[in-house]
């Protein structure tokens, strides 16, 4: 779902969703600056991510579906 779809899905009485910046701890920022995985801090991170391939592979399809389900419920929350 694109950002404009999220805006259209938001109720008029609620706040529109925002694209907030990822907040990292000082240690995570140091690791990211060095190009090291912020999760395991052992291996180099992927070029387009803060995580290495092994840490990215830890997410199962069920975990991703649950995260999407939670985000969808939060976005389309009915009062």
C-alpha positions in Angstrom: 0.0 0.0 0.0 1.5 3.3 -1.0 1.7 6.5 1.1 -1.2 8.2 -0.8 -3.3 5.1 -0.2 -2.6 5.3 3.5 -3.7 8.9 3.5 -6.9 8.1 1.6 -7.6 5.3 4.1 -7.3 7.5 7.1 -10.5 8.7 8.7 -11.3 12.4 8.6 -11.5 12.6 12.4 -8.0 11.0 12.9 -4.5 12.2 12.3 -2.9 11.2 9.0 -0.1 8.7 9.1 3.4 10.1 9.0 6.7 8.7 7.7 8.7 9.0 10.9 12.4 8.6 10.9 13.8 5.4 12.4 15.2 6.1 15.9 18.4 4.3 16.6 20.5 4.2 19.8 23.9 5.7 19.9 25.5 2.2 19.6 23.2 1.3 16.6 24.2 4.6 14.9 27.9 3.8 15.4 27.4 0.3 13.9 25.4 1.7 11.0 28.0 4.3 10.3 30.6 1.5 10.0 28.3 -0.6 7.8 27.9 -3.4 10.5 24.6 -5.1 11.2 22.8 -3.4 14.1 21.1 -6.6 15.3 24.0 -9.1 15.6 26.9 -6.6 15.2 29.0 -9.4 13.8 28.6 -9.2 10.0 28.5 -6.4 7.4 25.0 -5.0 6.8 23.4 -5.2 3.3 23.9 -2.1 1.1 20.2 -1.0 1.4 19.6 -2.1 5.0 20.9 -1.8 8.6 20.7 -5.6 8.9 22.8 -8.4 7.5 21.2 -11.1 5.3 21.0 -13.6 8.1 19.2 -11.2 10.5 16.8 -10.2 7.7 16.1 -13.9 7.1 14.9 -14.3 10.7 11.6 -12.7 9.8 9.2 -15.4 8.8 6.2 -14.8 6.6 3.9 -15.2 9.6 5.9 -12.5 11.5 5.5 -10.2 8.5 1.8 -10.9 8.1 1.3 -10.2 11.9 3.1 -6.9 11.5 1.0 -5.9 8.5 -2.1 -7.0 10.3 -1.2 -4.8 13.3 -0.3 -1.8 11.1 -3.6 -2.2 9.1 -5.6 -2.3 12.3 -3.8 0.8 13.6 -4.3 2.7 10.4 -8.0 1.7 9.9 -8.9 1.9 13.6 -12.5 2.6 14.2 -13.5 4.6 17.3 
